Amino acid sequence: MTAALRLVDPEVETRPWPEQAAVDDPQYRRQVAHLLADSRFYRAKLTAAGLATAGAVGGLADIAALPFTEKDELRATRTADEPVGTHLIPPLSEIARVFSTSGTTGTPSYVPLTREDLADWVAVSRRSYGASGVSAGNRLISTYGAGPFVAGVTLDTFNAIGVTHIPVGSAATDRLVAAVRLLHADTVALTPSYALHIAEWCAERGIDLRAENVERLLVAGEPGGGEPATRARLEAAWGADVTEAMGIGDICVSLWGECQEKHGMHFSGRGFVHFELIDPDTGKPVEMKDGAEGELVYTHLRHRAAPLLRFRSRDHVVVWTSPCACGRTAPRVRCIGRTDDMLIVRGVNVFPTALRQIVNEFSPSVSGAIAVRPRLKGFRQDPPLPVAVEVREGGSVDNPALAERIRARVREALTVATEIALVPYASLPRSTYKSHLVDWSRAAPAVE
């Protein structure tokens, strides 16, 4: 079966991209009218910006003039009586499902969906997973702790696709490997960090994953699966194709999906979500063309429960707009990292994921695990930036030549000075969900 035959909505997914804005504009105008009429949050926000009517707001061609929506703004409207915030439009009695964030930084944020919203999320996610080749009849293992979180929509989506779904969850590596071997699963959905952890776990026990039935790994939840070195390690260890998917909980669980061409994730939200690319420092629009970089900003086009307008994702991506052989015409992206994880070292922006990608070039001398260890709290750091690099299993940390080669390669690629410390294999933490690449435990308080 060719990639083109896996299109879920052929008419939509092959529509010339320049025509998409004209298709979306009427829907966007209706959504703006809905916000002004029914959303206390946006009625106040737009009125304060001098945009009290739908006519004043205008259409998609005028969207860059509107204020952004920040996550902290939404949090600030939450109260004991209104735990979602004032951007919730219907009463909770009319909401079909309420997901939550993990609440690692405090009280969880809640994401409500009407039945129509839930159906829209499933429709978008079907396109995303369809791009990766997931189709009816696949035996698919999912590892997400999906119950209370937005990843729960993946369960609805897998049902809608018609796969034989085998939910295992995370932190159950022995059960997952048993399911792969006994139930002959051909697809596994998980984070790239967990996929690497499973590969190491199996290697330590003499289990050859390449001999199993797995044809594809669908990785999501964090950047990394699209890094060439990481993808190569995963494909070699599992004997399977690796493709990425990406979403954002406040907007839609899976908005981007990578096809078999493996050159970035196609936008899957056409007709439901509008996206922009901005300069994260200035907020100004960035022209979308091959190689452009910036932060993704999202606007719901048809959402009822808690719609968002120009929501800053903090996801920093590189974009491609050139034609793809799979037939999909939407732009593609690869996530470089999150702008709120970025460090600035003497004026140079450094994403931890970019450091990991460079370190992975030195495989098999290294395991691929790293930890950036800033000396001071805060995003501004003085050079050299300390980076712990884990050596391969059985490798020696007494290898100054390897450390120097890594330091020189980072300097060449990122123009940033680092201090590379080789550490023993398995000394850095492994994750069964998302990896944490910055270790702040040794950072001193920033000087005021």
Backbone torsions as a table, in degrees:
resi	resn	phi	psi	omega
1	MET	NA	130.9	179.3
2	THR	-82.0	161.4	-180.0
3	ALA	-60.5	-34.0	-176.5
4	ALA	-63.5	-31.4	-178.5
5	LEU	-74.3	-8.6	-178.5
6	ARG	-92.4	6.4	177.7
7	LEU	-63.8	131.3	180.0
8	VAL	-81.7	-44.2	178.8
9	ASP	-125.0	78.1	-172.2
10	PRO	-53.1	-42.6	-177.6
11	GLU	-62.6	-40.8	-179.5
12	VAL	-75.0	-47.5	-171.6
13	GLU	-72.7	-17.6	178.1
14	THR	-106.8	2.5	177.9
15	ARG	-61.5	135.2	177.3
16	PRO	-54.8	129.6	-174.0
17	TRP	-58.3	-38.3	179.0
18	PRO	-58.9	-20.2	179.6
19	GLU	-84.6	-10.6	-171.0
20	GLN	-66.4	-39.9	-177.6
21	ALA	-61.5	-38.5	179.6
22	ALA	-67.3	-34.1	177.1
23	VAL	-69.1	-39.3	-174.8
24	ASP	-81.1	-23.0	-171.6
25	ASP	-57.7	-47.3	179.8
26	PRO	-60.9	-38.5	179.9
27	GLN	-66.7	-39.7	177.4
28	TYR	-61.7	-42.8	-179.9
29	ARG	-63.6	-37.9	176.1
30	ARG	-66.1	-36.8	179.7
31	GLN	-67.2	-39.9	177.5
32	VAL	-62.2	-43.2	177.9
33	ALA	-61.0	-39.2	176.9
34	HIS	-61.7	-43.4	179.8
35	LEU	-63.3	-45.3	-178.3
36	LEU	-67.5	-32.5	-177.7
37	ALA	-82.5	-35.3	-166.0
38	ASP	-121.9	-14.5	-177.7
39	SER	-102.1	112.6	177.4
40	ARG	-61.3	-38.8	-178.0
41	PHE	-61.7	-50.9	-175.5
42	TYR	-79.6	-28.8	175.0
43	ARG	-61.1	-43.9	178.6
44	ALA	-68.8	-41.7	-176.4
45	LYS	-66.5	-46.1	-178.6
46	LEU	-72.2	-38.0	177.8
47	THR	-62.6	-41.4	178.5
48	ALA	-62.7	-26.3	178.0
49	ALA	-89.1	7.2	179.5
50	GLY	80.9	23.7	-176.2
51	LEU	-125.5	71.0	-172.1
52	ALA	-85.8	-9.2	-179.0
53	THR	-130.1	158.0	178.1
54	ALA	-62.0	-34.4	177.8
55	GLY	-63.1	-38.3	178.9
56	ALA	-68.1	-33.7	179.1
57	VAL	-69.7	-40.6	178.0
58	GLY	81.7	-158.6	-176.0
59	GLY	-107.2	-167.4	-178.2
60	LEU	-61.4	-29.1	178.8
61	ALA	-64.4	-19.4	-177.8
62	ASP	-105.2	5.7	-168.8
63	ILE	-65.3	-28.5	-177.8
64	ALA	-66.6	-14.7	178.7
65	ALA	-84.1	-8.8	-176.4
66	LEU	-84.6	154.4	177.9
67	PRO	-70.5	151.9	174.8
68	PHE	-75.4	160.0	168.8
69	THR	-109.2	127.3	180.0
70	GLU	-106.3	149.9	179.0
71	LYS	-57.6	-40.8	-178.2
72	ASP	-65.5	-30.5	175.7
73	GLU	-60.6	-44.3	-179.1
74	LEU	-66.0	-43.2	178.9
75	ARG	-59.7	-37.2	-175.1
76	ALA	-66.3	-18.3	-178.8
77	THR	-92.8	-1.7	-179.3
78	ARG	-78.2	139.7	175.5
79	THR	-138.8	173.7	177.1
80	ALA	-59.9	-34.6	179.6
81	ASP	-81.4	-24.5	-179.0
82	GLU	-129.7	76.0	-174.0
83	PRO	-66.4	-21.8	177.2
84	VAL	-81.2	-39.5	-175.5
85	GLY	118.1	170.0	-174.4
86	THR	-78.5	-0.9	173.9
87	HIS	-83.6	-5.5	172.6
88	LEU	-72.5	129.9	-176.8
89	ILE	-98.6	-60.3	-179.3
90	PRO	-76.0	160.6	171.8
91	PRO	-67.3	155.2	-177.8
92	LEU	-59.2	-24.4	178.9
93	SER	-64.1	-19.6	179.9
94	GLU	-100.1	3.9	-178.8
95	ILE	-90.9	135.4	-178.5
96	ALA	-83.8	-33.8	-177.1
97	ARG	-152.5	143.3	176.4
98	VAL	-125.7	113.9	174.8
99	PHE	-94.9	167.7	177.6
100	SER	-136.7	158.9	170.5
101	THR	-82.7	174.6	-177.6
102	SER	-72.4	-20.6	178.6
103	GLY	69.6	29.1	-177.5
104	THR	-67.8	-19.8	179.2
105	THR	-107.4	14.1	-179.6
106	GLY	143.6	-144.7	-179.5
107	THR	-64.9	135.5	178.8
108	PRO	-60.5	150.8	169.1
109	SER	-92.3	144.8	-177.7
110	TYR	-108.2	139.6	-178.5
111	VAL	-120.1	101.6	-178.8
112	PRO	-90.8	148.9	178.2
113	LEU	-135.9	135.1	167.9
114	THR	-78.2	172.6	178.2
115	ARG	-62.6	-36.1	178.1
116	GLU	-67.1	-40.8	177.9
117	ASP	-61.8	-44.1	-179.7
118	LEU	-60.6	-42.7	178.2
119	ALA	-63.2	-38.2	178.0
120	ASP	-65.1	-42.7	179.0
121	TRP	-61.0	-40.7	178.6
122	VAL	-64.7	-41.3	-180.0
123	ALA	-61.3	-44.4	179.1
124	VAL	-65.7	-44.5	-177.6
125	SER	-64.6	-34.9	177.3
126	ARG	-60.1	-41.1	177.3
127	ARG	-63.4	-43.1	-177.7
128	SER	-61.2	-51.4	-178.6
129	TYR	-72.2	-30.5	176.3
130	GLY	-62.4	-35.4	178.3
131	ALA	-59.7	-33.7	-179.7
132	SER	-81.9	-3.0	176.8
133	GLY	97.6	5.4	178.5
134	VAL	-72.2	129.8	-176.8
135	SER	-149.3	171.4	-179.2
136	ALA	-54.7	137.6	178.3
137	GLY	96.9	-17.9	175.0
138	ASN	-62.3	146.8	170.9
139	ARG	-98.6	107.4	-169.1
140	LEU	-115.4	123.7	173.3
141	ILE	-94.8	127.8	173.6
142	SER	-110.6	144.3	-175.7
143	THR	-117.8	-2.4	-174.3
144	TYR	-69.9	138.9	170.1
145	GLY	-77.0	74.5	-161.0
146	ALA	-86.6	-12.4	-172.1
147	GLY	-47.6	-69.0	-174.5
148	PRO	-86.2	-8.6	-171.1
149	PHE	-102.5	165.9	-176.3
150	VAL	-60.2	-22.9	176.3
151	ALA	-59.9	-14.2	176.1
152	GLY	-58.6	-25.6	178.4
153	VAL	-65.4	-23.7	176.5
154	THR	-60.5	-32.0	179.4
155	LEU	-65.0	-42.7	175.8
156	ASP	-62.0	-39.6	-176.9
157	THR	-67.7	-44.2	179.3
158	PHE	-61.0	-37.1	175.8
159	ASN	-63.4	-42.9	-178.8
160	ALA	-65.4	-34.7	179.1
161	ILE	-70.4	-35.1	-179.7
162	GLY	97.4	24.9	177.8
163	VAL	-77.0	162.7	166.3
164	THR	-85.9	103.7	-169.3
165	HIS	-93.1	130.0	-179.1
166	ILE	-122.0	85.8	-179.1
167	PRO	-75.2	126.0	-179.2
168	VAL	-115.1	-37.8	-176.6
169	GLY	87.1	171.7	179.7
170	SER	-91.1	173.7	178.6
171	ALA	59.2	28.1	177.6
172	ALA	-138.9	55.4	-172.0
173	THR	-60.7	-39.9	179.9
174	ASP	-62.9	-40.1	178.3
175	ARG	-67.6	-38.8	-179.5
176	LEU	-63.8	-48.2	-178.8
177	VAL	-63.9	-37.7	176.9
178	ALA	-62.2	-41.1	179.2
179	ALA	-65.4	-39.8	177.1
180	VAL	-59.1	-44.1	-172.8
181	ARG	-79.9	-38.7	-173.6
182	LEU	-89.4	-34.9	-177.8
183	LEU	-99.1	-0.9	175.1
184	HIS	55.0	48.9	177.6
185	ALA	-64.6	138.4	178.2
186	ASP	-101.6	-11.5	-178.2
187	THR	-136.6	137.4	176.5
188	VAL	-130.2	128.7	179.2
189	ALA	-108.5	124.2	-174.5
190	LEU	-168.0	174.5	175.4
191	THR	-79.7	153.9	177.1
192	PRO	-60.9	-34.1	178.3
193	SER	-61.1	-43.8	-178.9
194	TYR	-69.1	-36.2	177.9
195	ALA	-61.1	-40.7	177.1
196	LEU	-67.4	-40.4	178.9
197	HIS	-60.4	-44.3	179.7
198	ILE	-63.0	-40.8	179.3
199	ALA	-60.9	-42.5	177.9
200	GLU	-66.3	-43.2	-179.1
201	TRP	-58.4	-44.2	-179.7
202	CYS	-69.1	-41.6	179.9
203	ALA	-60.4	-39.8	179.9
204	GLU	-64.5	-23.4	-177.0
205	ARG	-107.5	9.3	177.4
206	GLY	72.4	22.3	179.3
207	ILE	-95.1	124.8	179.8
208	ASP	-95.0	100.5	179.7
209	LEU	-61.3	-28.7	-177.3
210	ARG	-65.1	-19.8	-178.7
211	ALA	-86.1	-3.5	-178.6
212	GLU	-89.3	-171.9	-170.6
213	ASN	-92.5	0.7	-171.8
214	VAL	-67.6	123.7	179.4
215	GLU	-100.4	-30.8	-176.7
216	ARG	-146.0	143.8	169.4
217	LEU	-108.7	125.4	176.5
218	LEU	-103.8	102.9	-173.8
219	VAL	-103.6	141.0	-177.8
220	ALA	-160.8	177.2	174.6
221	GLY	97.6	-18.6	179.2
222	GLU	-164.0	156.4	173.7
223	PRO	-66.2	157.1	174.1
224	GLY	135.2	-36.4	-176.9
225	GLY	-63.8	-23.6	179.4
226	GLY	-92.7	-5.5	176.1
227	GLU	-64.8	126.8	-174.0
228	PRO	-53.7	-44.1	-177.6
229	ALA	-68.7	-41.3	178.7
230	THR	-65.0	-44.6	178.5
231	ARG	-59.5	-43.2	-178.8
232	ALA	-62.8	-40.4	179.4
233	ARG	-65.1	-43.0	-179.8
234	LEU	-65.6	-44.6	-177.7
235	GLU	-65.9	-35.8	178.1
236	ALA	-68.5	-40.6	-176.6
237	ALA	-72.9	-38.7	-175.5
238	TRP	-95.3	-18.8	-173.5
239	GLY	64.8	35.4	-174.0
240	ALA	-138.8	157.1	173.2
241	ASP	-72.6	144.5	178.3
242	VAL	-119.8	122.8	173.9
243	THR	-130.4	155.4	-175.2
244	GLU	-104.2	156.2	167.0
245	ALA	-137.7	156.7	-178.4
246	MET	-152.3	140.8	173.8
247	GLY	-146.8	-167.8	177.1
248	ILE	-151.1	129.3	-168.3
249	GLY	-55.9	-36.6	-176.5
250	ASP	-73.9	-19.9	-174.0
251	ILE	-109.5	-56.9	178.3
252	CYS	-170.2	142.2	-170.9
253	VAL	-64.6	-33.5	-178.8
254	SER	-143.6	97.7	-174.5
255	LEU	-99.1	-14.3	-174.7
256	TRP	-135.8	140.5	178.5
257	GLY	-143.9	138.2	-175.0
258	GLU	-94.9	133.7	179.7
259	CYS	-87.9	-177.8	-175.7
260	GLN	-70.7	-10.5	174.9
261	GLU	-72.0	-21.4	174.6
262	LYS	57.4	45.7	177.1
263	HIS	-129.7	56.1	179.3
264	GLY	100.5	159.7	-178.1
265	MET	-92.9	126.9	177.7
266	HIS	-72.5	143.1	172.9
267	PHE	-68.4	126.0	-175.7
268	SER	-108.6	-0.6	-172.2
269	GLY	-95.3	17.0	-177.1
270	ARG	-54.3	130.6	179.9
271	GLY	89.0	-14.7	-179.0
272	PHE	-115.8	-34.1	-175.1
273	VAL	-140.2	141.4	172.8
274	HIS	-107.2	138.7	177.6
275	PHE	-124.7	151.8	175.8
276	GLU	-126.7	162.6	172.7
277	LEU	-118.4	125.7	-178.6
278	ILE	-127.3	160.5	168.7
279	ASP	-75.7	119.2	-175.0
280	PRO	-65.1	-21.2	-179.3
281	ASP	-84.7	-41.3	-175.9
282	THR	-100.5	-20.7	-174.7
283	GLY	78.5	1.4	-178.4
284	LYS	-78.9	149.8	178.8
285	PRO	-61.7	146.0	174.0
286	VAL	-113.5	129.7	179.6
287	GLU	-63.0	131.1	179.7
288	MET	-84.3	111.8	176.0
289	LYS	-153.0	168.6	-177.8
290	ASP	-54.0	126.5	176.7
291	GLY	89.3	-5.7	179.6
292	ALA	-66.3	145.3	178.4
293	GLU	-124.5	149.5	176.6
294	GLY	171.8	-171.7	179.5
295	GLU	-99.8	140.0	177.9
296	LEU	-81.4	136.3	176.7
297	VAL	-125.9	134.7	-173.4
298	TYR	-120.7	147.9	173.4
299	THR	-134.9	127.7	174.5
300	HIS	-69.0	138.1	175.9
301	LEU	-100.6	-26.6	178.7
302	ARG	-152.5	88.2	-178.0
303	HIS	-143.5	138.4	-171.9
304	ARG	-108.1	-39.1	-169.1
305	ALA	-72.0	-60.5	-177.1
306	ALA	-141.4	67.0	-175.3
307	PRO	-67.1	151.1	-177.4
308	LEU	-124.6	145.9	-177.4
309	LEU	-123.0	119.9	179.3
310	ARG	51.8	55.0	-178.4
311	PHE	-82.4	124.2	-179.8
312	ARG	-78.6	121.9	-175.9
313	SER	-84.7	-27.1	-172.7
314	ARG	69.2	9.7	174.6
315	ASP	-88.2	120.8	-178.8
316	HIS	-98.0	124.0	-171.8
317	VAL	-131.3	162.1	165.7
318	VAL	-109.5	143.4	-170.7
319	VAL	-116.9	145.6	168.3
320	TRP	-128.4	137.0	179.5
321	THR	-120.5	-4.6	-179.8
322	SER	-67.2	158.5	-175.9
323	PRO	-59.1	147.2	177.0
324	CYS	-112.3	140.4	-176.5
325	ALA	-65.4	-17.4	-178.4
326	CYS	-74.6	-14.4	179.6
327	GLY	99.6	-14.3	177.0
328	ARG	-74.4	139.4	-172.7
329	THR	-108.3	-5.9	-179.5
330	ALA	-72.1	152.6	175.8
331	PRO	-57.2	157.1	177.6
332	ARG	-117.2	152.5	177.4
333	VAL	-136.8	158.1	163.7
334	ARG	-128.1	132.3	-177.9
335	CYS	-82.0	122.9	178.3
336	ILE	-82.4	-35.3	-178.4
337	GLY	164.1	-177.1	178.6
338	ARG	-99.1	136.5	-178.6
339	THR	-63.1	-25.5	179.0
340	ASP	-84.8	-3.0	171.0
341	ASP	-98.1	-8.8	-173.4
342	MET	-69.5	141.3	172.6
343	LEU	-109.0	151.1	176.9
344	ILE	-117.1	116.6	-178.2
345	VAL	-113.7	105.0	-177.3
346	ARG	46.1	53.6	174.3
347	GLY	84.2	-3.1	-178.8
348	VAL	-103.0	126.3	176.6
349	ASN	-76.5	127.2	-177.4
350	VAL	-125.7	118.4	173.6
351	PHE	-94.7	129.3	177.5
352	PRO	-54.1	-35.3	179.8
353	THR	-65.2	-31.8	177.4
354	ALA	-68.2	-38.0	175.7
355	LEU	-63.1	-44.1	179.8
356	ARG	-61.2	-40.3	-179.2
357	GLN	-61.2	-41.9	-179.9
358	ILE	-68.0	-43.5	178.7
359	VAL	-58.9	-37.8	-179.5
360	ASN	-64.1	-17.5	175.9
361	GLU	-63.9	-19.5	-175.4
362	PHE	-96.0	10.8	172.8
363	SER	-64.5	141.3	10.9
364	PRO	-93.6	11.3	179.4
365	SER	-69.7	-20.6	179.8
366	VAL	-123.5	159.1	179.7
367	SER	-82.3	-20.9	-175.7
368	GLY	102.2	-13.6	178.4
369	ALA	-82.8	133.9	177.3
370	ILE	-135.2	164.1	171.5
371	ALA	-144.3	118.6	172.8
372	VAL	-81.1	128.6	-173.4
373	ARG	-123.2	80.2	-178.4
374	PRO	-58.4	148.9	178.6
375	ARG	-84.2	-26.1	-177.8
376	LEU	-126.9	148.1	172.3
377	LYS	-65.3	146.2	178.3
378	GLY	109.5	162.7	-174.4
379	PHE	-81.1	-19.5	178.3
380	ARG	-87.5	127.1	-177.0
381	GLN	-130.6	147.4	174.4
382	ASP	-89.2	145.5	177.0
383	PRO	-76.5	157.7	-6.0
384	PRO	-79.8	146.9	-179.8
385	LEU	-82.1	120.5	-178.3
386	PRO	-70.4	131.1	178.1
387	VAL	-135.3	122.5	174.2
388	ALA	-88.6	130.9	-178.8
389	VAL	-123.2	124.3	-177.6
390	GLU	-83.9	132.4	178.5
391	VAL	-81.3	168.7	-179.8
392	ARG	-68.1	165.8	177.5
393	GLU	-60.5	126.2	-178.1
394	GLY	84.3	-4.0	-179.2
395	GLY	-77.3	158.2	-179.6
396	SER	-98.3	140.7	175.4
397	VAL	-82.7	-10.8	178.4
398	ASP	-88.5	71.7	-176.2
399	ASN	-143.0	71.1	-176.8
400	PRO	-60.2	-27.3	-179.9
401	ALA	-66.5	-40.7	177.6
402	LEU	-65.0	-45.0	179.0
403	ALA	-59.5	-39.8	-179.4
404	GLU	-69.2	-38.1	178.7
405	ARG	-64.4	-41.0	178.4
406	ILE	-65.0	-45.0	-179.7
407	ARG	-59.3	-44.4	-178.2
408	ALA	-66.5	-37.7	-179.7
409	ARG	-68.3	-40.1	177.0
410	VAL	-62.4	-43.3	179.4
411	ARG	-60.7	-42.3	-179.2
412	GLU	-65.7	-42.9	-173.0
413	ALA	-82.8	-37.7	-172.8
414	LEU	-114.4	-3.2	-177.5
415	THR	51.7	42.9	178.2
416	VAL	-133.2	141.6	179.6
417	ALA	-86.6	131.8	179.2
418	THR	-127.2	162.0	173.5
419	GLU	-117.6	105.2	-173.2
420	ILE	-91.0	122.2	176.0
421	ALA	-114.6	117.1	176.7
422	LEU	-78.0	133.4	-178.4
423	VAL	-125.8	158.2	-174.6
424	PRO	-64.3	155.4	175.6
425	TYR	-58.9	138.1	178.1
426	ALA	69.9	12.7	177.7
427	SER	-87.4	-17.7	176.0
428	LEU	-94.9	146.6	-174.6
429	PRO	-65.1	145.4	173.0
430	ARG	-102.5	155.2	-178.1
431	SER	-125.8	139.2	172.4
432	THR	-94.7	7.1	175.2
433	TYR	-137.7	-101.5	-179.5
434	LYS	-105.6	138.0	179.4
435	SER	-81.7	149.2	175.4
436	HIS	-112.6	111.5	-171.9
437	LEU	-91.7	-12.6	179.3
438	VAL	-111.0	124.7	179.7
439	ASP	-108.1	106.0	-176.4
440	TRP	-89.9	3.9	-171.6
441	SER	-64.0	-23.7	-177.9
442	ARG	-102.7	3.4	-176.1
443	ALA	-79.9	131.6	175.7
444	ALA	-81.7	156.3	176.4
445	PRO	-57.7	141.3	178.3
446	ALA	-64.1	143.3	178.7
447	VAL	-76.5	126.0	-179.4
448	GLU	-73.8	NA	NA
